[in-house]
Amino acid sequence: MRARNFIRRTPLLLAILPVILMRLLSPFVLVRIGQTNAGRIGHFAMDIELSLLKRRSYPKSSLFPIIFDFYFIDGTPSNSYLMQLWQREITFYPKWLLKPIHRLNIKLPGSSKYDVFYGVTHTDLTLLDKYEPSLKMNKEDEYSAFTALKELGISQQDKIVCLCVRDSEYLRVTFPETDWSEHNHRDSEIDTYVKAAELLAKMGYKVFRMGNIVRDKLESDFSSVIDYANSNVRSEMLDIYLFSHADFVITTSTGMDFLGALFRTPIGIVNAVSLTSIYQGDLLKCYQPKEIVDTNSGERLGLDELIERGYHKAYNQSEFASMNIGFINNSSDDLCKFFSEMESLVRNKGTEQYSPKAIAILEKYKITNKNWAKLSPAWLTSHSYFLTSRSY
């Protein structure tokens, strides 16, 4: 037993000297380590991108410290082609070498200084507005991807929309040892999106239902509504190609949609359950939440009441349940109206619409993320209670 414990702790013991040197040299040479969560596509796409942009945003006036960033991969990469793209930009060092140093570092005071991803958050994507994408597919890969798309009857002139609808199947199959039921409230039924997808198809768009492992098929008589997630041509390279070439993305906030953000593709969110998923930045054009009800009375709840309950700080299902908050999915008609609004916003390069009433409520509670007021005008018209002031 003692021998096993000693062997298990040996990497940490060997990390002591590098950690001491990192801290002694940090005023002049700052060494930072980035533990990359490659197993989750949202983190694999956005954490690295934001860390690179954050470094580009540093003022260039100071000579010291000179910064060296060392990344390592933790977990099996969720997209092998994305891994190739990142490897063209940065070097990933051996996990066995860097992870013990990182683990020891985070146990000590002041560890954030030595963490590449410190301060990187998916709730603030404003850096994406200021800088061009770090990644770009080369011409050979783009040609290969487009050749595969020809099998689906796609031409280079076609307008593309990526549709990302969360269900629990991917996490259940990929990480069977973990209970993911805390996220089930984020799911919605793919068949409620068919009418809205067909509406875009009538406007001349090719609508691709994205995903890797999904529970149900998207069934439509329209050839321009493509259940790509269940198609034989789906590939990890083609995933990247579609998100990078799409006119816009409509999503339930799945993580995969960050592949669109990675290439600055406009995004709209439907069936939102948590305000923490309504990130800052110009890429988000519009959103609409699920209907939110009191689980005891069945009463619809407005934004003012929800913030009073602490809704804006919650994410997991149990947190909402403790506030007696439940959710009702967007109707097919609600989705049709949103898809039409989103298409018009992108096509006309329209200015994002902030609801004045929502802004007033946010200011009342000193909430600074104005994007929480980018509510769908059509959804607000049919759900007018949402911005009705509370009566005391």
Protein Blocks (a to p, Z undefined) as FASTA:
>chain_A
ZZmmmmmmmmmmmmmmmmmmmmmmmmmmccddddddfkbmklmmmmmmmmmmmmmmpcfk
bmbdcdddddddedjdfblklmmmmmmmmccddfklmmmmmmmmmmpghklmmgmkgoia
fkbcklmmmpccfbdcdfklmmmmmmmmmmnopafkbccdddddddfklmmmmmmmbcck
lmmmmgccfklmmmmmmmmmmnopacddedjbdfbdcddfbfklccfklpmkbcfklmmm
mmmmpfbdcdehjojmmmmmmnopacddehifbfklmcgdjklmbdcddddddfklopac
dfklmmmnommmgmbfmlmmmnopacddddfklmmmmmmmmmmmmmnopacdddfklmmm
mmmnopablklmmccfklmmmmmmlmgccdZZ
